[in-house]
Amino acid sequence: MHGLKVGHYTNSKQGTGASVFLFDKPAIGAFHLAGSSPATFDLSVLDLAANVTHVDGLALLGGSASGLPAVAGAQQWLSEHDKGWLVPHGRVPLLPAAAIYDLGFQTSHVPTASNVYEACESAIQDNCESGSVGAGTGATVGKIVPHTKPMKGGVGFQEIVLSPEVSVLVYAVVNCVGDVCNTTGKIIAGARLANGDFVDSQQYLLSGQEEKRINNSNTTLIAVFTNAKFSKIELNRIAKMAVSGMSRAILPVFTRYDGDIAFCFSVGKSHANELKVGAAAAEAARQAIINAVAKE
């Protein structure tokens, strides 16, 4: 998508990473928080009442809250490229961030500022990398049922083209406590027995059995980008619609153990219908989540 560059830092050995989304020009953005255990940095700049109107990018990280200080690497990169909110004494880079809990997937290593800077340096337009890359390197899915093993999560993306001028692109970092289902409702990633069979976490809970004792070690993050022009309140509504794509793909979702968030940014000036873009964002979110685990 023109106006957007995406870069990943992947540490397969230590099981963590980072993904950055950088805007050629400052972009309007919003978010919707759906889960109960988020790890975030500077989300206030996306609040509807925030004084600032535009931001310079978004960072999604591994390492949970311990990984958030690594955002400094993106701030340094933005400063070096003369990007940021103009104030009397220079520019202040504005880059909200959120993290998944991947500690213990392989190690408790977290991304560093230099790692995130590296992701910024590698950022390109139309980055189609998916699977165990970037912020999804240490992601897993299916962690509710006792005596089962989770499966690998990751990063997925999906673009829906509404017209020659308007498209909607979604990136998803999938690290959910529930299972991931395809468009027919079939589980394609989640809690598995020793023989490899899926347990079906949703049905397990509905049968009245107790969930496994879980830390707040989950979270699915989606980032929606459109080249259509919208206001912050309109982007907030589109983000709310986008989370329905999570609920179509993940069961159960938005639990006390997840920090699920949908971000939404406008990186263009095309005209489009808000409802159509919101519907596309929801469907692209579902497909991006499916694509994140289909790579594994």
VOBA-1610 file (N, C-alpha, C; in pm, whole numbers, padded with zeros to 5 digits, always signed):
BEGIN
Met+00084-00119+00000Met+00000+00000+00000Met+00088+00125+00000His+00061+00214-00092His+00138+00337-00100His+00123+00417+00030Gly+00235+00468+00079Gly+00234+00546+00202Gly+00263+00467+00327Leu+00277+00335+00314Leu+00302+00248+00429Leu+00422+00159+00401Lys+00514+00153+00495Lys+00627+00060+00488Lys+00626-00029+00612Val+00657-00157+00593Val+00652-00255+00702Val+00787-00324+00713Gly+00837-00335+00836Gly+00963-00404+00859Gly+00954-00498+00977His+01029-00607+00974His+01027-00706+01082His+01169-00730+01134Tyr+01178-00750+01263Tyr+01299-00807+01322Tyr+01258-00942+01378Thr+01330-01048+01337Thr+01296-01184+01376Thr+01414-01249+01446Asn+01392-01294+01569Asn+01494-01366+01645Asn+01443-01507+01671Ser+01463-01595+01574Ser+01411-01731+01583Ser+01479-01810+01694Lys+01605-01783+01718Lys+01680-01858+01819Lys+01625-01835+01958Gln+01590-01710+01988Gln+01542-01677+02123Gln+01390-01661+02128Gly+01323-01672+02015Gly+01178-01679+02013Gly+01106-01549+02040Thr+01150-01441+01977Thr+01082-01314+01993Thr+01110-01228+01871Gly+01048-01111+01864Gly+01070-01024+01749Gly+00990-00896+01760Ala+00991-00819+01651Ala+00921-00692+01646Ala+00880-00661+01503Ser+00768-00590+01488Ser+00721-00546+01358Ser+00690-00397+01365Val+00733-00323+01265Val+00707-00179+01262Val+00631-00143+01136Phe+00544-00043+01149Phe+00463+00007+01039Phe+00487+00158+01033Leu+00555+00202+00929Leu+00600+00340+00920Leu+00527+00412+00807Phe+00484+00534+00835Phe+00407+00611+00738Phe+00497+00710+00666Asp+00480+00719+00533Asp+00557+00818+00458Asp+00522+00959+00504Lys+00394+00980+00534Lys+00346+01106+00588Lys+00267+01076+00716Pro+00266+01167+00813Pro+00190+01142+00936Pro+00046+01103+00904Ala-00007+01005+00978Ala-00139+00949+00949Ala-00231+00962+01069Ile-00359+00974+01041Ile-00462+00972+01145Ile-00486+00828+01184Gly-00502+00802+01315Gly-00525+00667+01362Gly-00617+00662+01481Ala-00665+00540+01510Ala-00751+00516+01626Ala-00732+00371+01666Phe-00793+00332+01778Phe-00783+00193+01823Phe-00907+00154+01900His-00924+00023+01914His-01030-00031+01999His-00972-00145+02081Leu-00981-00133+02212Leu-00929-00235+02303Leu-01041-00333+02336Ala-01018-00461+02305Ala-01121-00562+02327Ala-01084-00662+02435Gly-00955-00682+02460Gly-00912-00777+02562Gly-00888-00710+02696Ser-00861-00791+02798Ser-00851-00740+02935Ser-00709-00733+02988Ser-00610-00779+02912Ser-00472-00782+02962Ser-00374-00726+02860Pro-00391-00598+02824Pro-00303-00541+02722Pro-00168-00497+02777Ala-00069-00494+02688Ala+00061-00434+02717Ala+00083-00328+02609Thr+00079-00201+02645Thr+00078-00095+02545Thr+00170+00020+02582Phe+00202+00101+02480Phe+00285+00220+02497Phe+00223+00336+02420Asp+00198+00447+02487Asp+00158+00574+02426Asp+00031+00563+02342Leu-00064+00479+02385Leu-00192+00473+02314Leu-00270+00602+02326Ser-00237+00683+02423Ser-00313+00807+02446Ser-00309+00900+02325Val-00203+00889+02242Val-00198+00977+02124Val-00306+00941+02023Leu-00366+00823+02037Leu-00475+00782+01947Leu-00612+00803+02008Asp-00618+00851+02132Asp-00746+00878+02194Asp-00824+00982+02114Leu-00955+00971+02118Leu-01039+01065+02042Leu-01021+01208+02091Ala-00986+01225+02218Ala-00969+01359+02274Ala-00825+01409+02270Ala-00736+01331+02210Ala-00595+01369+02208Ala-00573+01497+02129Asn-00480+01581+02177Asn-00449+01706+02110Asn-00380+01681+01976Val-00292+01580+01971Val-00224+01550+01845Val-00322+01484+01749Thr-00306+01511+01622Thr-00401+01460+01523Thr-00344+01346+01439His-00210+01338+01431His-00146+01239+01345His-00032+01169+01420Val+00002+01050+01373Val+00116+00977+01429Val+00206+00933+01314Asp+00325+00884+01349Asp+00427+00852+01250Asp+00437+00703+01219Gly+00371+00620+01300Gly+00379+00477+01276Gly+00322+00398+01391Leu+00346+00269+01388Leu+00297+00175+01490Leu+00403+00068+01508Ala+00423+00024+01632Ala+00514-00088+01659Ala+00438-00197+01732Leu+00455-00320+01688Leu+00403-00439+01755Leu+00522-00524+01794Leu+00524-00570+01919Leu+00644-00628+01976Leu+00617-00758+02048Gly+00722-00839+02062Gly+00722-00948+02158Gly+00773-00895+02291Gly+00777-00984+02391Gly+00836-00945+02520Gly+00741-00891+02622Ser+00610-00884+02590Ser+00510-00829+02681Ser+00552-00687+02724Ala+00515-00645+02842Ala+00548-00510+02886Ala+00698-00487+02892Ser+00774-00594+02912Ser+00920-00581+02918Ser+00979-00545+02782Gly+00906-00571+02675Gly+00956-00538+02543Gly+00924-00397+02498Leu+00835-00329+02569Leu+00790-00198+02524Leu+00900-00092+02521Pro+00999-00092+02613Pro+01106+00008+02603Pro+01181+00006+02471Ala+01171-00105+02397Ala+01240-00115+02269Ala+01184-00018+02165Val+01068+00040+02192Val+01011+00141+02102Val+01110+00255+02081Ala+01200+00275+02176Ala+01300+00381+02163Ala+01380+00368+02034Gly+01398+00246+01985Gly+01470+00227+01860Gly+01396+00289+01743Ala+01264+00276+01741Ala+01184+00338+01634Ala+01181+00489+01649Gln+01175+00536+01772Gln+01177+00681+01795Gln+01308+00741+01746Gln+01419+00671+01771Gln+01548+00719+01723Gln+01550+00724+01571Trp+01501+00618+01508Trp+01499+00613+01361Trp+01415+00727+01305Leu+01299+00750+01363Leu+01211+00858+01317Leu+01278+00994+01334Ser+01344+01013+01447Ser+01414+01140+01470Ser+01523+01163+01367Glu+01598+01057+01336Glu+01705+01069+01238Glu+01652+01100+01098His+01525+01068+01074His+01465+01094+00944His+01370+01214+00948Asp+01388+01296+01051Asp+01315+01423+01065Asp+01164+01404+01063Lys+01119+01300+01134Lys+00977+01274+01144Lys+00931+01296+01288Gly+00808+01342+01305Gly+00754+01363+01438Gly+00666+01486+01443Trp+00598+01500+01554Trp+00508+01613+01577Trp+00591+01740+01598Leu+00561+01842+01519Leu+00640+01965+01524Leu+00607+02046+01649Val+00709+02076+01728Val+00698+02161+01848Val+00803+02271+01835Pro+00796+02374+01920Pro+00890+02487+01904Pro+01037+02448+01906His+01072+02335+01970His+01213+02300+01983His+01252+02178+01898Gly+01172+02147+01799Gly+01206+02035+01713Gly+01086+01947+01683Arg+01109+01818+01668Arg+01002+01722+01639Arg+01002+01610+01743Val+00883+01568+01779Val+00866+01459+01875Val+00803+01341+01802Pro+00878+01232+01781Pro+00822+01115+01712Pro+00705+01055+01792Leu+00598+01026+01722Leu+00480+00968+01785Leu+00455+00830+01725Leu+00472+00728+01808Leu+00461+00591+01760Leu+00402+00505+01871Pro+00270+00488+01873Pro+00209+00397+01972Pro+00255+00255+01949Ala+00242+00172+02052Ala+00291+00034+02041Ala+00209-00058+02131Ala+00212-00185+02096Ala+00150-00289+02179Ala+00236-00415+02168Ala+00228-00498+02271Ala+00313-00617+02276Ala+00232-00742+02308Ile+00281-00855+02258Ile+00227-00985+02297Ile+00319-01047+02402Tyr+00266-01143+02474Tyr+00346-01217+02573Tyr+00401-01342+02504Asp+00531-01339+02476Asp+00597-01457+02419Asp+00708-01508+02509Leu+00716-01454+02631Leu+00820-01496+02725Leu+00802-01644+02758Gly+00910-01719+02747Gly+00900-01861+02778Gly+00870-01948+02658Phe+00841-01887+02542Phe+00821-01970+02423Phe+00948-02049+02395Gln+01060-01979+02395Gln+01191-02045+02390Gln+01279-01994+02504Thr+01284-01862+02518Thr+01360-01798+02626Thr+01276-01683+02679Ser+01330-01609+02773Ser+01264-01487+02822Ser+01330-01363+02765His+01398-01379+02652His+01461-01266+02585His+01353-01174+02528Val+01378-01042+02531Val+01284-00945+02476Val+01355-00862+02369Pro+01279-00805+02275Pro+01342-00720+02174Pro+01409-00598+02238Thr+01514-00551+02175Thr+01586-00433+02222Thr+01561-00316+02127Ala+01604-00197+02170Ala+01589-00079+02086Ala+01664-00095+01955Ser+01781-00157+01959Ser+01857-00177+01836Ser+01786-00274+01742Asn+01714-00372+01798Asn+01636-00464+01715Asn+01524-00391+01642Val+01455-00303+01712Val+01345-00228+01651Val+01399-00129+01548Tyr+01513-00069+01578Tyr+01578+00019+01480Tyr+01609-00060+01353Glu+01657-00182+01370Glu+01687-00269+01255Glu+01561-00297+01174Ala+01448-00318+01242Ala+01322-00341+01172Ala+01283-00217+01090Cys+01306-00098+01146Cys+01277+00026+01072Cys+01365+00037+00948Glu+01491+00003+00962Glu+01585+00010+00850Glu+01544-00083+00737Ser+01481-00196+00772Ser+01445-00296+00672Ser+01305-00275+00614Ala+01232-00176+00662Ala+01091-00159+00624Ala+01078-00126+00475Ile+00984-00193+00411Ile+00959-00173+00268Ile+00809-00167+00243Gln+00773-00112+00130Gln+00633-00112+00088Gln+00595-00251+00040Asp+00469-00288+00062Asp+00416-00418+00017Asp+00494-00535+00073Asn+00522-00529+00202Asn+00592-00638+00271Asn+00492-00750+00298Cys+00512-00864+00234Cys+00416-00976+00244Cys+00465-01090+00332Glu+00570-01067+00410Glu+00619-01173+00499Glu+00511-01213+00599Ser+00502-01341+00627Ser+00405-01388+00725Ser+00457-01515+00789Gly+00384-01564+00890Gly+00427-01680+00965Gly+00508-01640+01087Ser+00613-01714+01117Ser+00694-01688+01237Ser+00798-01579+01208Val+00749-01458+01192Val+00835-01344+01167Val+00794-01230+01259Gly+00885-01135+01278Gly+00854-01015+01351Gly+00793-01041+01486Ala+00690-00964+01517Ala+00624-00976+01647Ala+00559-01112+01669Gly+00538-01188+01562Gly+00476-01319+01575Gly+00573-01434+01591Thr+00702-01403+01605Thr+00804-01509+01612Thr+00778-01607+01726Gly+00741-01557+01842Gly+00718-01643+01958Gly+00571-01663+01992Ala+00482-01635+01897Ala+00338-01645+01923Ala+00291-01790+01921Thr+00193-01821+02006Thr+00132-01954+02012Thr-00019-01939+02027Val-00093-02046+01996Val-00239-02044+02006Val-00288-02173+02071Gly-00398-02161+02148Gly-00460-02278+02210Gly-00402-02312+02345Lys-00442-02239+02450Lys-00377-02256+02580Lys-00475-02266+02696Ile-00594-02317+02669Ile-00697-02322+02773Ile-00707-02459+02838Val-00696-02565+02760Val-00731-02700+02807Val-00611-02766+02876Pro-00630-02819+02998Pro-00520-02888+03067Pro-00469-03008+02987His-00340-03037+03004His-00276-03156+02944His-00280-03154+02791Thr-00277-03035+02734Thr-00267-03022+02589Thr-00149-02932+02555Lys-00114-02932+02428Lys-00005-02848+02380Lys-00060-02742+02284Pro-00010-02619+02296Pro-00051-02516+02199Pro+00018-02538+02065Met-00027-02467+01965Met+00037-02468+01834Met+00101-02333+01807Lys+00178-02328+01702Lys+00248-02204+01668Lys+00151-02101+01611Gly+00164-01977+01655Gly+00093-01864+01595Gly+00185-01792+01499Gly+00163-01663+01480Gly+00251-01588+01391Gly+00189-01461+01341Val+00244-01410+01232Val+00196-01289+01166Val+00125-01328+01037Gly+00010-01268+01013Gly-00061-01288+00888Gly-00107-01156+00831Phe-00136-01155+00703Phe-00189-01033+00643Phe-00291-01068+00536Gln-00376-00969+00506Gln-00477-00987+00402Gln-00516-00849+00350Glu-00529-00837+00219Glu-00575-00712+00158Glu-00706-00737+00086Ile-00800-00645+00101Ile-00925-00648+00027Ile-00934-00520-00054Val-00950-00533-00185Val-00959-00419-00275Val-01106-00390-00302Leu-01150-00273-00262Leu-01290-00234-00279Leu-01316-00164-00411Ser-01213-00101-00466Ser-01223-00031-00594Ser-01081-00004-00641Pro-01064+00044-00762Pro-00927+00076-00807Pro-00857+00178-00718Glu-00935+00258-00646Glu-00876+00363-00562Glu-00871+00328-00414Val-00947+00228-00369Val-00963+00203-00226Val-00932+00057-00192Ser-00844+00040-00096Ser-00816-00095-00046Ser-00802-00091+00105Val-00813-00208+00165Val-00801-00225+00310Val-00702-00337+00335Leu-00599-00308+00412Leu-00494-00405+00441Leu-00488-00429+00591Val-00483-00555+00631Val-00477-00591+00773Val-00358-00682+00798Tyr-00281-00647+00901Tyr-00178-00736+00955Tyr-00227-00784+01092Ala-00205-00912+01122Ala-00246-00969+01249Ala-00130-01042+01315Val-00112-01017+01444Val-00016-01093+01524Val-00100-01182+01615Val-00093-01312+01593Val-00188-01406+01653Val-00120-01487+01764Asn-00159-01459+01886Asn-00101-01523+02005Asn-00213-01550+02106Cys-00323-01606+02056Cys-00447-01613+02133Cys-00452-01732+02228Val-00532-01717+02333Val-00556-01827+02426Val-00650-01931+02366Gly-00736-01888+02273Gly-00832-01978+02210Gly-00778-02046+02086Asp-00867-02115+02014Asp-00833-02183+01889Asp-00863-02092+01770Val-00797-02118+01659Val-00822-02045+01535Val-00901-02136+01440Cys-01010-02081+01385Cys-01098-02156+01295Cys-01093-02095+01156Asn-01111-02178+01054Asn-01117-02125+00918Asn-01256-02073+00887Thr-01282-02037+00761Thr-01410-01975+00728Thr-01528-02071+00737Thr-01502-02201+00741Thr-01611-02298+00757Thr-01633-02336+00904Gly-01552-02280+00994Gly-01563-02312+01136Gly-01474-02426+01181Lys-01396-02482+01092Lys-01306-02592+01128Lys-01182-02538+01198Ile-01145-02601+01310Ile-01025-02560+01382Ile-00901-02594+01299Ile-00815-02495+01280Ile-00692-02518+01204Ile-00568-02498+01290Ala-00585-02442+01410Ala-00473-02428+01503Ala-00532-02410+01643Gly-00470-02476+01741Gly-00521-02462+01877Gly-00467-02571+01969Ala-00538-02591+02079Ala-00495-02690+02178Ala-00508-02831+02122Arg-00400-02909+02136Arg-00399-03044+02081Arg-00361-03147+02186Leu-00418-03266+02170Leu-00380-03380+02254Leu-00247-03436+02206Ala-00194-03531+02280Ala-00064-03590+02246Ala-00066-03656+02108Asn-00182-03705+02066Asn-00192-03770+01935Asn-00212-03672+01820Gly-00216-03542+01852Gly-00230-03440+01750Gly-00371-03394+01725Asp-00471-03458+01786Asp-00610-03417+01766Asp-00641-03286+01838Phe-00727-03205+01776Phe-00773-03083+01841Phe-00876-03116+01948Val-00869-03043+02060Val-00963-03066+02169Val-01093-02989+02146Asp-01086-02870+02085Asp-01196-02775+02070Asp-01218-02703+02203Ser-01142-02598+02223Ser-01143-02525+02350Ser-01280-02469+02384Gln-01352-02420+02282Gln-01484-02363+02307Gln-01579-02469+02362Gln-01583-02585+02298Gln-01671-02691+02345Gln-01627-02745+02480Tyr-01499-02747+02503Tyr-01447-02789+02633Tyr-01502-02701+02744Leu-01502-02569+02722Leu-01556-02478+02822Leu-01707-02493+02837Leu-01776-02510+02723Leu-01922-02524+02728Leu-01965-02652+02796Ser-01876-02751+02801Ser-01909-02877+02869Ser-01901-02864+03020Gly-01857-02747+03068Gly-01854-02723+03212Gly-01723-02752+03279Gln-01622-02790+03203Gln-01493-02822+03262Gln-01412-02695+03288Glu-01314-02707+03376Glu-01235-02592+03418Glu-01118-02569+03323Glu-01091-02440+03294Glu-00976-02409+03210Glu-00846-02428+03285Lys-00741-02445+03209Lys-00608-02455+03267Lys-00572-02323+03333Arg-00494-02330+03439Arg-00446-02208+03501Arg-00353-02137+03402Ile-00392-02015+03366Ile-00323-01944+03259Ile-00271-01811+03311Asn-00147-01779+03274Asn-00100-01643+03296Asn-00158-01554+03186Asn-00142-01423+03201Asn-00190-01332+03098Asn-00090-01335+02981Ser-00078-01453+02921Ser+00032-01479+02826Ser-00018-01493+02683Asn-00106-01406+02644Asn-00169-01420+02514Asn-00176-01286+02441Thr-00277-01265+02362Thr-00306-01139+02291Thr-00298-01154+02140Thr-00403-01109+02072Thr-00403-01094+01927Thr-00410-00946+01895Leu-00320-00900+01809Leu-00313-00760+01769Leu-00340-00751+01619Ile-00430-00662+01580Ile-00452-00640+01437Ile-00431-00493+01406Ala-00373-00468+01290Ala-00348-00332+01243Ala-00413-00317+01107Val-00510-00228+01097Val-00586-00203+00975Val-00534-00075+00910Phe-00508-00083+00780Phe-00463+00033+00704Phe-00551+00049+00581Thr-00592+00172+00553Thr-00669+00198+00432Thr-00616+00325+00366Asn-00623+00327+00233Asn-00583+00448+00162Asn-00701+00543+00142Ala-00812+00515+00211Ala-00925+00607+00212Ala-00908+00707+00326Lys-00962+00825+00307Lys-00950+00932+00405Lys-01066+00927+00504Phe-01031+00918+00633Phe-01132+00918+00739Phe-01085+01001+00856Ser-01180+01046+00936Ser-01150+01117+01060Ser-01117+01016+01169Lys-01069+01066+01282Lys-01033+00978+01393Lys-01155+00902+01445Ile-01269+00968+01459Ile-01389+00900+01510Ile-01437+00794+01411Glu-01423+00821+01282Glu-01460+00721+01183Glu-01366+00601+01190Leu-01236+00626+01207Leu-01141+00517+01219Leu-01164+00436+01346Asn-01208+00504+01451Asn-01243+00433+01575Asn-01358+00336+01551Arg-01458+00380+01475Arg-01572+00292+01446Arg-01529+00176+01357Ile-01441+00203+01261Ile-01391+00095+01176Ile-01312-00006+01258Ala-01231+00042+01354Ala-01157-00049+01442Ala-01252-00137+01521Lys-01364-00080+01569Lys-01463-00160+01642Lys-01523-00267+01552Met-01548-00232+01427Met-01600-00332+01334Met-01495-00440+01307Ala-01369-00398+01301Ala-01262-00493+01268Ala-01248-00603+01372Val-01276-00573+01499Val-01259-00677+01600Val-01358-00791+01581Ser-01467-00766+01507Ser-01558-00877+01480Ser-01490-00984+01396Gly-01388-00944+01319Gly-01311-01043+01245Gly-01235-01136+01337Met-01190-01084+01452Met-01127-01171+01552Met-01226-01274+01603Ser-01348-01228+01633Ser-01446-01320+01692Ser-01493-01425+01593Arg-01479-01400+01463Arg-01513-01502+01363Arg-01404-01608+01351Ala-01279-01569+01383Ala-01167-01660+01361Ala-01116-01727+01488Ile-01142-01668+01606Ile-01084-01718+01731Ile-01194-01751+01830Leu-01188-01871+01889Leu-01284-01915+01990Leu-01211-01983+02105Pro-01235-01938+02230Pro-01298-01811+02268Pro-01203-01694+02245Val-01257-01573+02249Val-01178-01454+02221Val-01213-01344+02321Phe-01129-01243+02332Phe-01148-01129+02422Phe-01158-01174+02568Thr-01080-01272+02606Thr-01089-01326+02742Thr-01011-01240+02841Arg-01020-01275+02966Arg-00944-01205+03070Arg-00794-01223+03053Tyr-00756-01325+02977Tyr-00615-01356+02959Tyr-00555-01292+02833Asp-00639-01231+02749Asp-00595-01173+02622Asp-00593-01020+02632Gly-00502-00959+02557Gly-00495-00814+02548Gly-00529-00765+02409Asp-00632-00821+02349Asp-00666-00798+02208Asp-00693-00650+02178Ile-00630-00601+02070Ile-00645-00463+02027Ile-00654-00458+01876Ala-00741-00369+01826Ala-00746-00338+01682Ala-00704-00193+01663Phe-00604-00172+01578Phe-00562-00038+01538Phe-00615-00011+01397Cys-00639+00116+01366Cys-00687+00151+01233Cys-00628+00285+01192Phe-00569+00291+01071Phe-00501+00410+01023Phe-00543+00442+00880Ser-00550+00570+00851Ser-00577+00620+00717Ser-00448+00675+00659Val-00401+00617+00548Val-00273+00657+00489Val-00292+00712+00347Gly-00412+00754+00315Gly-00438+00807+00181Gly-00549+00910+00183Lys-00590+00953+00064Lys-00690+01059+00052Lys-00808+01020-00036Ser-00820+00892-00070Ser-00933+00848-00151Ser-01062+00859-00071His-01173+00869-00142His-01303+00876-00076His-01366+00737-00076Ala-01426+00701+00039Ala-01487+00569+00051Ala-01596+00572+00156Asn-01685+00476+00147Asn-01793+00460+00242Asn-01741+00393+00368Glu-01767+00453+00484Glu-01717+00401+00611Glu-01767+00259+00637Leu-01893+00232+00609Leu-01950+00101+00638Leu-01883-00007+00553Lys-01858+00023+00425Lys-01793-00074+00338Lys-01651-00103+00386Val-01578+00003+00423Val-01442-00016+00470Val-01440-00094+00601Gly-01536-00065+00690Gly-01544-00140+00816Gly-01573-00287+00793Ala-01664-00316+00700Ala-01695-00456+00669Ala-01573-00525+00609Ala-01500-00454+00523Ala-01379-00511+00465Ala-01273-00533+00571Ala-01262-00441+00667Ala-01163-00455+00774Ala-01191-00579+00858Ala-01319-00605+00886Ala-01355-00722+00965Ala-01321-00851+00892Glu-01354-00856+00763Glu-01325-00977+00686Glu-01175-00995+00664Ala-01105-00886+00638Ala-00960-00896+00620Ala-00892-00938+00749Ala-00945-00892+00864Ala-00890-00934+00993Ala-00905-01084+01012Arg-01024-01136+00979Arg-01044-01281+00990Arg-00946-01357+00903Gln-00933-01314+00778Gln-00843-01383+00686Gln-00697-01370+00729Ala-00658-01253+00781Ala-00520-01235+00826Ala-00487-01328+00942Ile-00581-01346+01033Ile-00561-01438+01145Ile-00545-01581+01095Ile-00630-01621+01003Ile-00620-01755+00944Ile-00487-01771+00873Asn-00446-01670+00798Asn-00320-01678+00723Asn-00199-01685+00815Ala-00210-01627+00935Ala-00099-01629+01030Ala-00064-01770+01073Val-00165-01855+01089Val-00139-01992+01135Val-00131-02089+01018Ala-00188-02052+00903Ala-00183-02141+00787Ala-00040-02156+00735Lys+00046-02059+00768Lys+00185-02064+00725Lys+00264-02169+00802Glu+00211-02209+00919Glu+00288-02300+01005Glu+00265-02446+00970
//
